[in-house]
């Protein structure tokens, strides 16, 4: 009988190495895709939070301008229609107090609270909410 050549005994090793390499590359691709999805979601939430802040700030400015113009505590829901913040609902509340300073001058204090949100909690994956307050003395 003739002995088998050496290269015949190790004929399956190349296939095992190739399969191992394919599996490792596939796992790397899946991991990169997951990381990309998570990063995109985080970026989207950060943008929505910044937009909610700006909507609440716009609500505060609306309330303050109403108080300065009419000298009354203005509360309500300013419209964001026609702006980049149209998907946000904004509500503004106001409390006022009056007193007289040491020199006998009347002073009025307005405390505004503005809340902005885009939907309801749990209603959308990029839900954002911000609440801002401001105090104005007139």
PyMOL commands that set and color helices and strands:
alter all, ss='L'
color gray80, all
select helices_A, chain A and resi 6-9+13-70
alter helices_A, ss='H'
color red, helices_A
select strands_A, chain A and resi 89-100+106-117+129-137
alter strands_A, ss='S'
color yellow, strands_A
deselect
rebuild
show_as cartoon
